[in-house]
Amino acid sequence: MKKIRFVISICLLILLTCGCGKYSENDNALPAFVPKMGATQWDKIIQKNEIRIGVPTLDDTMDNRLIDAFEKESQLTVTKVVLPWDSSLQEAVQNGSVDMLWGQLPATSDSSTMFRLSNPYFHSTMLYLSHTEELSVTQSTPVGVLKHSAGQFMAEHYFESVTVYNSRDELFYALSQKLVDCILYDNASFENMQTKKDFCHIVKEAPYDLVVAFEHNNTTVASEVEKIMAKIKADGTATDICLKWYLNDYIQK
């Protein structure tokens, strides 16, 4: 009987040793972390020490500088994921591809329906510029917008005919040549122009705010991000960044 027990013990030891060996070989296939029971979305971000932010571009922009300041203040690793604003943004936050969207995203009836929005962090006015003072802007008006701008998001959710241009020069050239009837251009940027185009007439002005967007039920991430944003507003970091791009401070405190 003792011999039988001894043999069984040896067999079990061999099986356990083999099992452990196979497990260690597949360590790389395991998830990077295992969320705690009842962990919120913010808890999971803290556990991973990574927050994924959808942005329209990786270019050197005011928004990307603000994100860098957010990264420093939060002490989290920020991964920027390029999501053109004409792509399926709602799907990206719903399936967890990104934790939020940040970058020239205006607060509109469309964006508020699609997402949970942060408090505004930037306030300006969208100018509708035409080559004629008599233009009456309607949904069917052919408009031009700058790529990766708030105007692009606003136009593509309202106008039937939208042409996207890669640079300011291309945008204003299109207007001067009457390739479009109207262009949408941010007043904060328009004020920066050293010489105003003599063929431009402001036919409409629309105040707007820039916001950060989250999945509707993602309350914990929205709340914590809001707290961090409030800090970089309060200590002047956001204003300092804004004034590197614009003549005036457009940061919403």
Buried (B, 14 or more C-beta within 10 A) or exposed (E): EEEEEEEEEEEEEEEEEEEEEEEEEEEEEEEEEEEEEEBBBBBBBBBBEBBBBBBBBEEEBBBBBBBEBBBEBBEBEBEBBEBBBBEEBBEBBBEEBBBBBBBBBBBBEBBEEBBBBBBBBBBBBBBBBBBEEEBEBEEEBBBBBBBBBBBBBBBBBBBEEBBBBEEBEBBBBBBEEEBBBBBBBBBBBBEEEEEEBEBBBBBBEBEBBBBBBBBBEBBBBBEBBBEBBBBBBEEEBBBBBBBEBBEEBBBBE
